[in-house]
Amino acid sequence: MMVPTPVRRRPTLRRLTPGDRGAFLDAVARSRALHHPWAYPPDTPDAFDAYIKVHPARHALAVVVDHEDPLVGVYTLSQIHHGSFRNAYLGYYAFLPHAGNGYMREAMTLVFRYAFGELRLHRLQANVQPGNERSLALLRSTGWREEGYARRYVKVGGRWRDHVLFAILAEDARSLVRERRPVYDRRRSRTRPSDATEPPGG
């Protein structure tokens, strides 16, 4: 008798909605040791509501692996510019117990498809604190290039923190976005659309 091989679930990407508030806040609470001191995600209902408020220059995206599962993680595109710049900043964090399972790395391909395809951006930037090995590894394993080092760049957790500066261009990401499948789970979101720090104003 052959035992069926478990099928690995694939991540999907969708906009965070008000209905995610409870799952999001629970995920933040259980992942505090993973996030600190690198990032401080919204941890109150009011902070969450402000975070997902519809804004043309910021898109908060949920990473999920099953329609009924808790959130795996979040990607945020902020300071989205079009015109001659076509640039945005990427922030992200994973949630326990899913961190380290490769879902955020797989979902990065979906972020590329959304940012460089649907939004037609030219460039993404991400900034990571030098000791945050998980986040550095995520960027380096998904085609990002290190472009510099900024001292005391962003205040995180009440302290000015150095950051390593990364970027990726649309043409750099083409080999990572060849697979054709939906970027969004539209059954959970009607809006079309572990941690990197968002820049000031993000």
C-alpha positions, 0 to 999 in steps of 0.5 A, spaced: 500 500 500 502 506 497 502 512 502 500 518 499 505 524 499 503 530 503 502 536 498 505 542 500 500 548 501 502 554 496 501 561 499 497 566 496 497 574 497 491 578 498 489 585 502 488 585 509 481 586 511 478 589 518 476 581 518 483 579 519 483 584 526 483 578 531 487 573 527 492 579 526 493 581 533 493 574 536 499 573 531 503 579 533 502 577 540 505 570 539 510 572 535 513 578 539 519 574 541 521 573 533 519 580 531 523 584 537 527 588 537 527 588 529 520 590 528 514 592 532 507 591 528 501 594 530 498 590 536 492 594 538 485 594 535 486 602 533 493 601 530 491 595 526 485 599 523 490 605 522 495 600 518 490 597 514 486 604 512 485 604 504 491 609 502 493 609 495 501 609 497 500 603 502 498 596 501 498 591 506 498 584 504 496 578 508 500 571 506 496 565 507 496 558 505 489 556 506 483 559 507 481 557 514 488 558 516 491 564 521 496 569 517 502 566 515 505 573 515 504 580 512 508 584 506 507 592 506 508 596 500 509 603 502 511 610 499 508 607 492 510 612 487 508 612 480 510 617 474 517 617 472 520 614 479 515 608 479 518 606 486 516 603 493 518 600 499 517 593 502 516 591 509 514 585 512 514 580 518 512 572 519 508 570 524 509 564 528 509 558 528 509 559 520 516 562 520 522 558 517 517 554 513 519 558 506 512 561 505 515 568 505 520 566 500 515 563 496 510 569 497 515 574 495 514 572 488 507 574 488 509 580 491 514 581 485 508 579 480 503 584 484 508 590 484 512 589 477 506 587 474 499 590 476 502 596 479 507 597 474 513 599 478 520 599 476 524 598 483 522 596 490 527 598 496 527 594 503 531 596 509 534 591 514 537 592 520 544 588 520 543 583 525 536 581 523 539 574 519 532 572 517 530 578 514 537 579 510 537 571 508 530 572 505 532 578 501 538 575 499 535 568 497 530 572 492 534 576 488 535 583 492 541 586 491 545 590 497 546 597 495 548 601 501 549 602 509 545 607 512 547 609 519 542 611 524 537 610 519 530 609 522 528 609 529 525 602 531 523 601 538 525 608 541 532 607 538 535 610 532 538 603 528 543 602 522 540 599 516 542 595 510 539 598 504 537 593 498 533 594 492 530 590 486 528 592 479 523 589 475 528 586 470 531 583 476 525 579 478 523 576 471 526 570 472 522 569 479 515 571 476 514 566 471 509 561 474 502 564 472 497 563 478 492 568 481 496 573 486 490 574 490 485 570 493 479 574 491 474 570 495 477 573 502 478 580 499 474 585 495 479 590 494 484 589 488 490 591 490 523 575 520 522 583 518 524 589 514 523 596 516 518 601 513 522 608 512 519 614 515 513 616 512 511 609 510 
